Amino acid sequence: MDLSVIIVSWNTKKILRDCLASLAAATEGLTVEVFVVDNGSADGSAEMVRSQFPHYRLSESGGNLGFSRANNLALKEVTGRAILLLNPDTVCPPGSLTRLCEFMQRTVDAGIAGPTLVDEAFRPVHTYGNFPAIKYHWLNCLDPQRTWLPHSLRTASFGCIPTMDASTQPVAYVTGACLLIRREAFEKVGLLDERFFMYFEETDWCLRVWRAGFKVYHCAEVQVVHLEGKSAEKVNLFRLAQFQASYRLFVVKHYGPGRVWMYRLAQFAEYYWKGILRWLAPGDHNKNRSLARHHFTIAKLQLKNNLKPQPPI
């Protein structure tokens, strides 16, 4: 088997259908197995897969297990030489996944590879990034718009959006929306860490792949459409709290528990200052106030010692 594709879905019936319908042309020339793990959807997603894509392997988890646990259900059964984690809010253009697998095959040191992610207008969106560092938050606090800092600092960020003419290169991590891992790398690093309910599980996986002696690549020659967060946007407050909980877990796991307060302080300064600037900004009053409240919410989360977000059901 050339490729195993795993898609975890939670109440994304329509976009999941579009994603699944794109796979045949995207994987032309490959032998493929597709696993769909339904995380307790209430919108008929499982029934749609069962009736319209009967040749795909459907697993119903029985509840919202989160990204890592649900993917692990399928990861225990895959047989492909390469394994693709794919979000349901993606559409893969014809030949895209075939080219991504070909890149993996000819790049012998690649343990993980991800394409350029683009929106519906084919404009690049968050695709890869650097491992978390406190400096990124302080830089955002000093220059929120990144307009006057030196170029080397202006582009330093946890999350990165590639340019249209970007070159293929090693990166710290690629996002889990479309992440291809080599079988040999997977066998070395093992399953996703299930303590990450959502967010940072792919960052953790990429760091473990680097430490196992492989590289992680942004494959700029391949594009995949990502509609970004169509499941998560339905539960915004949970999403914000879960991101922070997973962030702290990543810091504790890889940098030590003594560093968490430093990250919380830096984020509080960044988002409180951003909130003030947005509140006072000219222009669209309602939009600015809404964004300001968003920033203030993130800042306030830094004041909570115990974040225990309750997953939506």
Buried (B, 14 or more C-beta within 10 A) or exposed (E): EBBBBBBBBBBBBEBBBBBBBBBEBBBEEBEBBBBBBBBBBEBEBBEBBBEEBEEBBBBBBEEBBBBBBBBBBBBEEBEBBBBBBBBBBBBBBEBBBBBBBBBBEEBEEBBBBBBBBBEEEEEBBBBBBBBBBBEBBBBBBBEBEBEEBEEEBBEBBBEBBBEEEBEBEBBBBBBBBBBBBBBEBBEBBEBBBBBBBBBBBBBBBBBBBBEBEBBBBBBBBBBBBBBBEBBBEEBEEBBBBBBBBBBBBBBBBBBEEEBBEEBBBBBBBBBBBBBBBBBEBEEEEEEBBEBBEBBBBBBBBBEEEEBEBEBBE
